[in-house]
């Protein structure tokens, strides 16, 4: 009897599932964007339901939950593969992978709608499915922001009618969190990224800034910091191919107009995407990254349509150049660890620039009726087309020597956890060991006066170097630089790099001295120290030639204390050590 009941239950389950599939096959999968005439975007729940229904009908679409977000909702990953196979270890052997991120700022919802249309149209055969490219999308990355819907916070934006909020469930801007991983969103993105290991990455956005004629702008990662042949391919081949493809479809596009509070008619400088940003992070793994930036003042419908066409063009480029892209990435993985030096800071190279034809609107400064001061006003009745200088070449300002390995004491588990998340390889000391290492002492740094994404970010960091023989404990880790995470290691562990873990405050406890002295006690001991150390006394007398030093008795005693064995070794000593080649 039990067997019969179980059989009936199984038949019922299969019958319901078949019924559901037949029902879904009859739907036309028209999106809310389409039903509204291009004025509305779906809610988070509606987006996920849409993809779930697509995956029920079309076997080439797969939907997975991967990890959690700060909102308490899981992150979804949607994969489209013509062969209906979804094992990424196997896929990478024969196909290239494009990862599309949407809704990092949910008020910038263009990519959410465009990707829904793209996946549907490929699945239904409305447009040709890529044979050699697998598409992966995070349909809405910032779920907390998507759930916080409103009609006003995108003050300058022309539609849709209702949208999500920029901050996530903990009010983080997720496009500043890729390297520091403060949020569960970023931690889960990291898992997805290393699972997928994309060849090309697209992050869909909507721009702020100046007014101009374009609906579409692109923001590729800065090509000079991609190193060698991969950067050359991005700059000289992919970039021109994308612009040419879109122009052939009557979609004008220009580089992201990186100007604020002024007009772009004199040209502008390319935005430098450090690893806190999505494309800055993804290119640490030699993934070619770009942001789509549609123009906020254009109507919502053409913004979505332009994003759709841009992604189609990028798929075509990957289909055509996929083998070359993969080969260049693999070459970069091989070549980078052989570098003797690595650039960690950059500046605009003023000796080079690209001249482009820019289609803008005349702008003028008028008297403000509110403030009485001058305000910028664009006149859309006065369009122009003129040559401008686009400064998209950068040169390094700070280069560090590449070590053989780093050593991190096990107590810095917060940093080691981030290495683990990014699949960094290292070995653990099996016993206490004495090693000759290069030691950094932080000699200078500045800090932001205002909080920035949960931190008081440091900058202009400088170090002094020395070589010491130190004893490390069992359980401390040694991280070789010769691995796929080469760039990630140097960008995070070298304190002078702009998005280093030091600059993001992960080592701030070393900046605070823990032990001091009582002047009435130290005065006598300091005098004895100077009496017994003639060289130290001579240095002290030289220091007293500085008037400010000579007039500050406490600074004098503190200086002597810092020259003594009583001064704690941990103060200002960076606790990541370098094994030199």
N, C-alpha and C positions, 0 to 999 in steps of 0.2 A: 504493500500500500504506500509506503514511504517513497519507493522508487517512482511509482505512478505520479504522486503529487509533485515530486521534484521535476519530473519530466514535463508535467503540465505547466509548472512555474517557468521552466526554461523556455517552453514554447510561447508562453504569454510574453516573456521578456523579448524574445526574438520578434514576435509579431508586433509589439509596440515599437521596437526600434525600426523595423521595416516600415511601419506606418508613418513614423516620424520622418524617415528619409524620403518616402514618397511625397509626403506633404511639403517638405522643403524643396523638393525638385520642381514643384509647381510655382515657387516664388520667383519673382524676377530680380530679387536682390537690389531693388532700387534703394539708394541711400537717402537719408534724411536731407543731406546736402542737395541732392537732385530734386527731391519732392518739394523742397522749399524754394526752388528756383535759384539755388546758390546763395542763400542768405543765412542758413542755419548749419550748425554742427552738432553731432550726436553727443549724448552723455557718455560717461565711461561705461556704464552698464550696457548701453545700446551698442557701443563699439565692440565690446567683448562678445556679446550675443551674436552680432553680425558675423564675426570671424568663426565662432563656434558653428554657426549654421553653414557657413561656406565649407568648413572642414568636414561636416557631415555629408555633404553632397559631392564635393570634389576631393578625391583621394590624394591629389597632388598638393593639397594644403594641409598642414599639420599645426595644431595649437598645443602649447605646453605651458604649464605653470612652472616658473623657476624662481625660487627665493621669495623673500618678503620685502615690502616697502614700509616706510615710516607710517603710512596710512593704515596699516593692518591688512591691506589687500596684497595678494601676490602679484608679481610681475609676470606678464604673459609674453611668450615668444612665438611668433607666427612664421612658419617656413613654407615657401612655395618652391617645389622642385618637380619638374615635368616628369621625372621618373618615379615619383611617389616614394622615394627613399630618404631617410632622415637621420642616418648615422653619419655624423660630421667627420669622424675619423676616416671613413670610407669616401665620403663626398669630396674631401680635399684632394684626394688622389687623382680625380678626373675632372673636377669642376672648380670654378672660381666662385667666391661668395661675396655678396653685397649685403651689408647690414644697414638698415634704415631705422633711425631713431626718431620718434615722433612725440610731441607733447611734453618735451622737457620744460617748456613754458606753455602750459595748456591754453593760455589766452591766444597763443600763436598756433592756431589749430589747423592751418592750411595743410600740413603734411598728414595729419590724421585722416582727413577726408580724401586727399589725393591718393594715399596708399590703399585705402579701402577700395577706391575705384580701380587702382592698378591691379591689385590682387584678383579682384572679381573679373576684370576684363581679360586678364591672362587665363584664368581658370575656365572661363566660358568660351575662350577662343575668339573673342572680339579683337584682341591684338595677339600677335604671334608670341608664343611662349619661348623664353630663352632656353636654348638647348645645352649651353655650357656654363650657365650661371644659375646659382641658387640664390633666391631672395629670402632674406630674413628681416622681420620687422619687430620692433618693440612698439605695439600700437599706441600705447600711452605710457610714457615713462614716469611722469609726475602724476601719480594717481591722486594723491592728496590735493594737489592743485586743481586737478580736473573735477573733483567732487565739490570744490569750493567755487561753484559757478556764480557769475554775476553779469551785469551789463555795463559796468562803468570803469573798471580798473585799467582797461586798455584805452587810456584817455585819448590817444592820438590815432587810434586804429579804426578803419572803416569796415566794420563787420568782422565776424558774424554777429547776429543779434544777441547771443548769449554765449559765454565762454568760461573757461577756467581761470585760475589765478596763478601768478608767476611763482610764488613761494610754495614749497611742498607742505606736508602735514606738520612739519616742525619749522616752517617758514624759511627753509634753506633755498637758495637759488642753486638748483642742481647742476647748472652749467658752470659752477665754480668748485665742484666737489669731487671731480674725477680722480685727482691724485691723492687727496687727503681722506676720502672715504668716510666722512663723518656720518653719512646717512645710510640706512638700510637700502635705499634706492641705489646708491652708488656701489655698495658692496655687491648687490645682486647684478647690476650692470657688469661689473668686473667678472662675475661668474659666467654670464652670457657671452661676454666678449672672448674670454679664453676658451669657452666651449666651441664657439663659432669660428674664431680666428679669421675674421674677414679680410679679404684682399682690398676692398674699398668700403668706406664708411660714409654715409650721408646723414646729417642731422638737420631736420627741417625747422626753420625759424621764420619770423617776420621782423623786419628791420625797424629801427628808430633812426633819427638823424635828419638829413636834408630832404628836400623835395626835388624830384626829377621825373623824367618821362617813363622810366623803366618799371615794369611790374616785377621783374626778376633780377636779383643780383646773386653772385656766388662768392663764397669765402673759402677758397682752398687753403689748406695748411701752408705755411710759409716754406717755399721750396728749398731755400738754402739750408735750412736745418734738417732736411731729409737726407742730406749727404749724397753726393755723387750721382750715379746713374738713375736712381729712383727719383730724386729731386728733379733731375733734368727731364725725365719722362713726364712728370707732372707738369712742369713749367712749359716745355716745348711741344708736347704732344697732347696730353689729356685736356689741358686747359683750352688750347685752340680748337680741338676737336669738339668739345662741348659747346663752345660759343658758335662754331660753324653749324653744328647740327641744329641748334635752336634757331639760329638765323634762317636756316633753310625752311623752318616751319613757321616763320614770321613771328618768332618770339625773340625780341631783343633782350640782351642780357649784358650786364657790366659788372666789374668787380665791386664787391661790397663797398659802399660809399662811406668811408671811415672819417666823417667830419661831424663836428658837434658845435652848434651855435654860430656857424658861419656857412658861406656858400662854397660849393665844390668846384667852381669854375677855374680855380688855380691848380687843381689837382689835389691828390691826397696820398697818404702813406698806407700801405697794406697793414692790416691788423695782424699783430704777432700773437699767435695762439700758443700760450705756454701750457704746460700739462694740466693746469687746473680745468681747462676747457676740454670739451669732448674731443675735438680734432687734435688738440695738443697731446692728449692722453693716447689716443689710438695710434698716432704716428710714432709713439715710443716703441711700438711693435711693428714698425714698417708697414702699417696699413695706410693707404692713401685716404686722407680725410678731407671732406668739404662740408660746409654749411650752405644750405639754401636760405637766402634772406629775401623773401618777397617784400614789396614795399607797402607799408602800413596804410598809406592814403588811397591806394587803389581798391576798388570794390572786391569783396570777398570771392566772388565767382571766378574772375580771371586769375586771382592769386592761386586758388586751388588748381585751376586748369594749367597754369604755368608750372607749378610744382610737379604735377602729373607728367607733363611733357619733358621736364628736365630729368626726372627719374627714368623715363623711357629712353632718353638720349644717353644717359649714363649706362644703362643696361646694354645698349648697342655698342658703346665704346668697350665695355668689358667683354662682350661677346667677340669683338674684333681683336682686342689686344690682351685677352685674358692670359695666354701663355707667357707673353712678355712681362705682364705685371707680376705674375707669380715668380718668374725667373729673376726679375729685378729685386723682389722682396727677399728671395732666398739668398741672392748675392749679398744684399745688405746685411742679413743675419750672419753671413760668413765673414764679411769684411770688417764690420764695425769693431768687434773685439780685438782686432789687430792694430787699431789706432793707438798711437803713443800719447796723443792729447785729445781732449774732447771740449768743445765750446759749450759754456753754460750761460753766457750772457751775450746779447746781440744788440746792434744798433743799425739804423738805416744807413745803407751804403749810398751816400749822396753823389758818388761818381757815376752811378748807373740809374736809369729809370726807363719805364716803358711809356711810350706815347700812345694814348688811346683817343678815339673819338667819343666824346661824352655828350649825351642828349639831356640837357637840363632845362631849368626854368630860370629866367632872370629873377634875381633877388635884390631887394633894397632895404635900407634901414630907415624906418619911419619913426615919428614921435608916437610913443605909446599913449593911448587915451587913459590907461590905468596908472602907469607909473610916472609918465612924463619923460621917461628915458627913451633911448633908441631901441626899437624892436625890429627883428628880421621878418620880412614879408616877401613870400614868393608870388610871382604873377604867372599863373598858368596860361594866360593869354599871350605870354612872351616866351615861347619855347626857343631853344637854341641848340645847335650842334657845333661843338668846337673841340679842338685838340687840347688835351690836358695831360699833365705829367702824373703817372701812376708809379710811385716809388715802391717797387716790389722786390728790391734786392736788399739783403741784410748781410752784415759781416760781424764776426764775433769780436767781443770786447774782453772777455775773460775765458781763458782756456786752462784746464787743469790737466795734470799728468794722469794717465789712466793707471790705477794700481792693478796688481795681480789679483788682489782680493780685499775684501773688507772684513773686519772683525767686529761683531756686536755682542756685548755682554748680554746674557740671558735675561737680566733684569728689565731690559727694554722690550718687554713682550708686546707692548702696544705697536711698536714698529715692526717687530718680527711677524705679528699677525697680518700686517699689510703685505709683507713679503709673501707670506703663505697664500694670501688671497690672490696674489698675482703670479702664483706658481713659480716663484723664484727658487732655484736650487741652491742648497747650501749643505755643509756638513757640520755636525755637532762634535765638539771636543769630547773625547772619551775620558780624559783625565786633565788635571791641572797642567798647563803648558806655558812655558816661557817663550815669547816670540818677539822678534825685533820688528817694530812697527813705526810708521810715521804718525805723529800725533798733531792734531789741530788744536790750537787755542783760539777762541773767538776774540779777536782784537777790536772789532768795531761792528756795530749794527744800528740801524734805525728801526723804529716801530711806528705803525700807524697809530694816530691819536684817537681814531674812531673804530668801533668793532667792524669787522669785515667777515661775513659768513661764519660767525661764531668764534672768530679769532682776532687777535691784534697782530696782524701780519708783520713780520720783520722784512727788511730790505736793505740794500747796500751793505750786506754782510761781508766782512773781511776776516781773514785768519792769519795767524802765525803758525809756522811749521817747525817741528823738531823730530828727531829720531830717538826713540827710547826702546829699551828692552823691558817689556811688561809681562807679568804673570797673569794669565787668563784662567778662568775656572772651568772645571768640567761642566758641560752644558752650554757654554758660550758657543756662538756660531761663527763659522768662516764661510764667506760668500764669494765664490770666484766671479770675476767680471766676464769671463768668456762663456756667455750663455745668451739665450734669446732675449732675456730681460736686461741686456747690457745698458741700453739707454735709460730704462726705468731706474736702474740702480744708480747711475751717475746723476740723474736729474733729482733723485730724492735724497741721496746720501751725501752729496757734495753741498755743504752749507751755503756756498756762494750762488748756487743755482736759484732762480727766482721762486720756484715752487718746491724747494727742498723741504724735507721734514723739519729741519731746523727753522726755516723761515715760517713754517706753519705752526710753530710753537710746540712741537712734540718733545723738544729737549729743553724747555724753559727752566726746568729745575736746576740746571747747571749754571744759570745766570745769577742765581741767588746764593750769596755766601752763607754758609750754615754756622760757621764758628767764627768768633771774633776775639777781642781782648778788652780787658779793663785798663784804661790808660794809666791809672795809678800803680798798677802792678807791672804793666809792660814797659813803662818808662825805665825802670831800673834794669830790666832784662835787655831792653834795646841798647842801653848804654854799654852794657857788658858785651853784647854782640858786636857793636862797632869797635870796641876796644880790642877785641880778639880777632877782628877781620879787617885788616888794613885796606884791602881792595874795596870792600863794601863801604868802609868809611870814606874812601876817596870818591866813590860813586855818589855817596850821600852829599858830600860837600859840593860836588858838581851840580847836583839837583837843586841845592839851596841857592844857586845863582839865579834860579827862576824866582822872581819876586813873589808871585802868587804862592808858590810852594813854600818859600821861606816864611811867609806870614801865616801859614795855616799849620798850626802845631799838630792837629789830629791827622792831617794828610801826611805829615812827615812820619809820625809814628806808624801809620798804616802802611806807608811805603816800606819801612824797615820790616814790618811784620810780614809783608808779602815776599821779602827776600829770605825769610827764615824757614826753618823746618816746621814751624808751627802753622804755617799757612796751608790750608787744605788743598790737596792736589786736584780735587774734583771741580773747584770753582773755575768756570770758563773753559774747562777742558772738554772738548767735544767727544762724546763717548762712542764714536764710531771710528775705528782705527784702520789704517791702510797698510797692507802688506805690499811693498814695492816690488816691481819687476826686477 
